[in-house]
Amino acid sequence: MGGKVLIIDDDPALLRLMSMAFQQAGFGVVAADNGRKGIRMASAHRPDLVVTDIVMPDIEGIGAIRAIKQGARPPKVIAISGAGRARGADYLSWARHLGADEVLAKPFRMSELMKISQSVIAG
């Protein structure tokens, strides 16, 4: 694959796991542990893809998606959420409505995330 990905998630273990998966797939990776940092890093690093959790402290993923998508030449965005089965689905449909290119419910396999990422980037 290749390119640059920004991963935004407040779960340090999942953030580390996703970072390793993207690095192994040939991506340059930058990471943020909340939406506010993610917005700053998206502006500074100009990633090709952003993978963001929805439910986070500070600025949630929905706010981050809206801010990131307002920039010039916005990156593709994949929203992820595990906020309970029913609520997670609501968050993900809301994320798609507000600009996410693809959504993925937690828990997911890293191979699933890589496949969706490849599809979104090829887009």
Sequence and secondary structure as in RCSB ss.txt:
>XXXX:A:sequence
MGGKVLIIDDDPALLRLMSMAFQQAGFGVVAADNGRKGIRMASAHRPDLVVTDIVMPDIEGIGAIRAIKQGARPP
KVIAISGAGRARGADYLSWARHLGADEVLAKPFRMSELMKISQSVIAG
>XXXX:A:secstr
  SEEEEE S HHHHHHHHHHHHHTT EEEEESSHHHHHHHHHHH  SEEEEESS SSS HHHHHHHHHTSSS  
EEEEEE S HHHHHHHHHHHHHTT SEEEESS  HHHHHHHHHHHHH 
